[in-house]
Every structure is written in structure tokens, then in C-alpha cells.
Amino acid sequence: MTDVPSPQGWVRSEDAPRLPAPPNTTGPVGWMLTNLFSSPMNSVLTILGASFVIWIAWGVIDWALIRGVFTGEDREACVAVPNSGACWPYVWAKFHQFVYGFYPFDQRWRVNICFIVGAVTLATMAMPSLPYKKWNALFLLVVYPLMTFVLLTGGNLNLSSATIYFITGALLFSALVVPIAAFGIEEGIQRNKLALILAGIAVAIWLVSLFVSMPEINAFGGFISVATLINLLLLTAAAVLSIGHRASTRDIAARSALLGWVGAVSAIIAVLVLVTADFGLVQVETQQWGGLLVTLVVAVTGIVAALPLGILLALGRRSKMVVVRLFSIVFIEVWRGVPLITVLFMASIMLPLFLPEGTNFDKLLRALVGTALFSAAYMAETVRGGLQAIPRGQYEAAQALGLSYWRMMNLIVLPQALKIVIPGIVNAFISLFKDTTLVLIIGLFDLLGIINASFSDPKWVSPQTGTTGYFVAALMFWVFCFAMSRYSLFMERRLATGHKRRGI
Amino acid sequence: MAQASAQRVEKNEAGEVAIQLLGVNKWYGEFHVLRDINLSVDRGERIVICGPSGSGKSTLIRCINRLEEHQSGQIIVDGNELTNDLKRIDEVRREVGMVFQHFNLFPHLTVLENCTLAPIWVRKMSKADAEAAAMKYLTRVKIPEQANKYPGQLSGGQQQRVAIARSLCMNPKIMLFDEPTSALDPEMIKEVLEVMVDLAQSGMTMICVTHEMGFARQVANRVIFMDQGQIIEQNSPVEFFNNPKSERTKLFLSQILH
């Protein structure tokens, strides 16, 4: 640096020395100087902001900890102290109710098992470094819901004979899909005309029997309507035709279609056997559930159902098939256009009016279906945003390699699209989690509902009970939502590595 | 021209014809983008298609693996006529590889996964076999050491070579190139062209849409000139470049050869 370079023909004779960075640009002091006090305006804002944060934080700490009452047997403890803060003894006394609602005391171990198993498998699933993701996912999505259902309700589900006939009919009917899956739509229909006609007659009889009462006869140890009996016979014949025809061919596609159908049907039957089996558990009506338990059941079911349904709806909305597209658009727009409260009211009050007499859906189940479909509609639009961001070249490259539609979507498009919309998806999850508080209006006691209800307990009436209760509710909701938010940030950062696109 | 290709059909009835287009027409809305295209490509033949932008070259080769639908005429690829029959389309796509102007690698998969995806899912190869084949082709395009990187970490030329390897992994009978070097920086064009020349010399049936006239001279059996959706002229490279017949060809050549 010492010799002044002349404009032409200059060559550096020795390397310029490497010097340390100037003081106050690195380390904590440097960080504060560049980020907090870089200009007079910035310094003023920093001081104002910090004062505000300290003021709020001090208020909370003063109320919750310094003036808070921590011990006591009833309201006297909180009322006795003048100008007291949070009434914590109330929370200690009611905490079990916040978590379990009115779930029978001696049965709460069942809820605990569900909580613990759920937390452990979810945590192992969420940590990318742990192995066996496939088995973990299988457990979490198939075994765990069944286990939870049996444990929480007590299982031993009582299916009416009408329901059993309906399920049997539906399973037999599904056999018609086998030839179509094996040979494609046109050839599948061609080869299986007779079975399709039989099934068509069965569906027609079923539709008529909904409006016209049919004579009943005594069979299978009970009364069964003639229409049902004829339908079951017709559908059995149709199923035998569809499957029998397939089993005789040596075509690999036909074989795998048949195996797929057999697998699906056995899985459904296995599930039915499991939920109707008697495990000797005491039945616990969903009316008795409450608190965090209801919040988690509604939110988790909603989340787990909304994502796949939303993806299907998003794909449907972009489909070339007009009927599929129209159905998706109508579904999404109807559910999005209706407030969640209306959906819940409809599910709890209106739906029973339309259902045939005698069918009795559980109230919680109805709320679950309502929230799941509602959030699926929102999810669909989020996912569609991601799908639109994938360049057309990705579809073309996948097609040019001979990938089928579903493989292309599964392997190429969705992994990229979903990655883009992780913030949106988690946003939907978080808002769904908080929306579960609305089930209060149809008489289900979620976390907020049960805290609200506990205020009326004369044993704990005090000026601070309400504030403390709402503070705990807010804190518990915040913990779950904040965890989801942080995890989504972590996943975003993890998935972003090495994927930066160049040249596209 | 229709007569010429008709003769060609008769001559090659014994399965020598790889691709056959008969009276193909295509419209984008009201716009007639392909007009009465007749073309027959023999096995092992290497064809370069050139022409001004908007002349329908890309649309033409995209019709060959049904990325675009044609509205009239026949396209027969490797004995399969392209119609709405999805099975036929799948069969054709399995045998026809395609390389795009913008590479279209899958950014969420590594180079190796890009190459093994289709063999595993479409050809039902085992993972080990697919990976061995992928490494073979990555070696052939001279980037085996990049196998575990993501496409975003490679240069344009490297990405395009991966794209070629990805197509080759499906062991295609026919390769289509849609302006493979147009999106590349000048110093990277050569490395891609070298790979393409190597492929051409191995006897692959190739159709290239490109403006690389040096490549056309070196490897093409036939050069086709398109303008306004029609085939204007086709000839051997020597004749095409030294002795163009049509005025439009002459004008085009004068514009691209300085």
C-alpha cells in the first residue's frame, strides 16, 4: 500500500497485510452499535421500546409473582390479602379439571396414556435425525387414533344392524373399482358390465327404500327389510363377478388391483372389529370429556384430517376434469363462506333434523367433522397457492420421464409446493387450534370453556379468580401455538438447505 | 413433401421408422401453430430443427411426447400412435427422453435422486441397480463427483448434463432436445455439446431444436428448417448450409451465420 501505483504496468510486490476489524464492529458491543444504536432516531426507538417491554413485563411479574397468592385451601386465601395478585391456589385446585374436564377420576390414566404416547411419538416424528420415520408415521396416523378412540371412549362401539348392513353393502360395492383400477376406466367398464348393472339396481332400490317403507322379514337373528336383503344379494353377486373375473387373469395390474382391494377391505373390517370389541374398559361418554383433552382431540383431528383433505381439494380445483374441479370449487367456497360458529350450530342442531330417526351421532363427533371439513377448505387454498408457485417445467419434466399423475404429484410437485407453504399451513393449524374454543357454544367444554365454567364455583370466587383463569388459558394456548410456530421455522430452515434454485 | 414421406413409410415398414408424423396440425386458440407437418425419422437418425423463434419447432418436438396435443393428423412414435389413450402416452414417454431449455431438474432431490427417480418408479428397477446405472451415465456426462449435490449447487452447464443423464437413465430409444444450450453462458455451451456429440456417435435417435450450426454440421443426418409452423426445407447439412434452396432459408442463414 505504500508505493503509489502508476496507471500502467504496475505489479504488486508484496501482499497487503491482513488487519483485524476496527474496534466496535464485532462482539456484543459492535452488535448493539449496529443494531440498536446506529443512529439517534434508532437509539430513541430502542430506549422507548425497551421501556415499554419492561413496563409490561414488570406489570405481569408484579401481579403474578410478587403480589400473587400461592397457598391456600379456598377463596379465603386470595380474598384475605388486600390488593393481592394472581390467585394460584385456585389453579392448583382446578388444574386437573382444566386438563381432563369431567372425565371420571379413576379413569384418567387412560387419558394420560394417550397424552404420553402421543407426545413421545410426535416428538420422535418431529426430530429429523431419528430413524424409522415410516413406521412412526404409520403408528401415529393409524394405530394411535384407533388406540386413542378405544382408550378414551372405552371402545365396545354399538353398531346398529342398519349400520352394519350399510357398511357391508358399501364394501361389496367398492369391489366394482377393482376392474377399473386394473384395466382403466373404459376397458374396466366393458369387462364388468353385468356387475355394474346389478350394482346399479341395488343403488336404485336403496334410494327408493329411503322414501318408501319396505316390508321386513325375520332373518340373521333380527328383522331385516326386504330391500336390504335383496340389495346385499345383488351386491354380493356384483362383487363376486368383479373379483372372480379378475382373479382368473394373470395380468400383474389386475392382480395388484385385487390385492389392493382385499387389503383395504380387510383393514376396514379389522378397524370395525377393533372399535366394537369389548376390552373391559368402562364407557366414558364424550359429554364427560373436557378441558385440554377436548381442545387437543378437536384440534389434532382437525389438523390431521385437514391436511390430506385440503391437498386433495387443491389438486381437484386444478384438475382438468370438470366434475372434479366443480365439486372442489363448490366445496371450498361453501365452507369458506360460512362462519365456523354457523358450521358448529348446523352440526349440533340442524343435522339431527335431517338424519333419519334413530341415528344418533355423538355431539363431539359432529363438531369434529365440522371443524375438519371447515379447515380442509382453508387448507386447500393454502396448498393451491403452493401448487401455483411450482414452475410448469417441473410438471413437464416429470411427465416426460413417464411418471403418472399421482407419482408426479407425490414425488415432484407436492414436496416442493408444501415446502413453500409451510408458513401458511402452520398458520392454518394455529388458527384451527384456537378456533376449537368455539365448541363452547354447542355445549362442549374445551380448555377455555372449562376454565370459564370453574368461575362459578362458590368455593373459589374472588376478585382475582377470573383474571388468573384467563391468564392460565392464554398461557396454555400460547405454549402450544408458539411450539408449532417455532417448529415450522425450524423445518423451513432445515428444508431450505441446498435447494436454492439457479437458472430457473 | 407429403409424397416424399409417404415413400419413406413404405420403405421402412420393417420397424425402421422411429417417429412418423402425418399431416399434423395444431392450433393455439385461433393461431395455427403447426401446419401440415409430415416427417419421418428413421432409427439412429439425427435431426436438427432450426428456424426463427415462434416458428413451431419446440411445439413440434413437444408433440412427439405429448407434452402438447395435436388436433389433427397422426403421430406415431415407436409403433404407438399418440391419442388420448393414457397407456399409449405412458409407453411413448418411457421410450422417449427429453432435455429442456431450462433443464427442469427437480430442485428438492440430489443429482443422483434426480437420475434414479424415474427408473425406480416407472421402470420398477431396484434402488441399487438404478443407482449403478445413474452413476454410469453421470460418468458418461463427466460429473460423477457431483452425484450427491443438489441441482442448485451446480453451474448451468453441469445442470444440463445432469438433465441429459437423467433422461438416459430411462434407457430411451429416442432423445428430444429442446434448445438445450440456449439458456447457457457461452463458456458452458461446449461441455453440453460435447456430451450430445458423444451421444450422437453412439447411434441414438435424436431430434434437436438448436441454433448451434456447428453441431448440426458435425452430427446431423438431416437439417430441417421451419418457419411459421411449416417445414420449409430439409436437406443434408452440407447441402443445407452451402446450397439452401428457399429464400426464407437463405435469409435465416444469413442472419445467424456471421
Interface residues (C-beta under 8 A of the other chain):
Chain A: G184 P391 G393 Q394 E396 A397 A398 Q399 A400 L401 G402 L403 S404 R407 L411 I412 P415 Q416 K419 G498 H499 K500 R501 R502 G503 I504
Chain B: N65 L67 L86 K87 D90 R93 R94 V96 G97 M98 F100 H102 F103 N104 L105 F106 P107 H108 L117 A118 W121 V122 K149 Y150 P151 G152 Q153 L154 G156 Q159 A163 R166 S167 M170 A183
